[in-house]
């Protein structure tokens, strides 16, 4: 029987730039993670962004939905939310090796491990205008 896990990712924006994290194996990532039992998606995202970056965010709205199989028996449903940084002191967790604040044109050049933004970028030809 296939298990379904729920996950979230945050497209965190500050000053017209988007936060992109890098995993220790060099893959581009966004902050986020698995929704725990008894936790809502947005509650999880607030927790994960803070744990991974030290930042507080305001969740604006979902921008992409996607599904992948982590293992043959585990299907993961994820939602990527647009978020605005509202404060905190940035610190990188051990889950990531570096971070960058990139403009939308730079994001277009990144190949993420999973399709965090694909539907969003494809459905909105002027998607980057939201950050300015």
N, C-alpha and C positions, 0 to 999 in steps of 0.2 A: 504494500500500500504506500502511495506517495504522500510524503509529509510536505506541508506548505509552511514556509517561514515568511514573515513580513519584515521588510526593511525600509529604511528611509535614508535619503541623502540630502544635503543642503547645498544649494547654490548661494553661498554667502557673499553679499555685495557690500562694499564700503568704498565711498568716494569714487564710484564709477568703475571700480576694479573688482574682480571675482577671485575668491580664495581657491587656490588649487594646491592640494597636498601631494606629496610624493611618498610612496611606500618604500621601505628599505630595498625592495627588489627593483626600484626604478619606475614603477607604474604610476601614472597620474591618477589621482583620487579626489573625491570630495568628502567632507566630514559627514559621518553618519554611521548607521549600524543596524543591528537587529532589534526589533521591538520585543521587549521582554513580556512575559506573562503578566497580565493585569495592567499593562501600560498602553496608552494610546500612541498613535503614530507621531503626533506633534509633540507630545510629552517626551517621547524617545528622542526625537531630533534635537530638542532643546538640551537634553542631557548629553547626547553624543557630541554635539558641537562644543559644549562646555568642556567635556572630558578631553576631547582631542585638541582643543585650541585655547581654552580659557576665555572664549568670547561668549557674550550673551547675544542672542539674536531675536528679532521679531520675525515670525513666519508670516509671509505675505499670502502665498497661494501655491498650490501644486502646479508644476510645469511639465512633468513627464511621468509616465507610468511604464514599467517594463518588467519582464519576467525572464528568468534564466534558471537553468538547472545547475545547482551547485554540485550535487552528486546525482547519480541515476535516480535515487529515491527521494531527493529533496528539491522541491521547486521553490524558488524565492520570488516573491512579488515585492517590487520596490517602487517607491514614489520619490521623485525628486521635487523638493520645494524651493521656491525662491525665498530668500531670507535677507533681511537687512541687519547688519551688525549694529548693536545698540550700546556696546561697551565691553568692559572687561580688559584684562591685561593678557595680550597674546603670549601663549607658551605652547610649544609643540610637544605632543605626547610621544611616547616611545613607539607608537603604532606607525609613525611617519618619520622620514629622515629629513625632509625639508618642506618649505612652503613658498609660494609665490602669490603675489596679487597681480593678476593679469587683466588686460583689457579684452573686450569681446573679440577683437580681431585675432588676438593671440590664442584665445580659447578655440577658435575655429581651426587652429593648426594642431591641436592636441588630440591624440587618440587615447581615449579613456579605455580602461580594461572592460568596462560594461557600458551600455548605452545610456549613460546618465542624462543626456540632453538630446539625443537624436530626434525623437518625435517633436520636441519643443522647437529645435532649430529648423527642422524640416517643415513644420506647419506654420511657422512664423518667419517669413522672409526678412522681416525687420526686427528680429528678436533682440538684437543687441541694443536697440534704442532705449530699452527699459532701464539701462544702467547709467544713462546720462541725464 
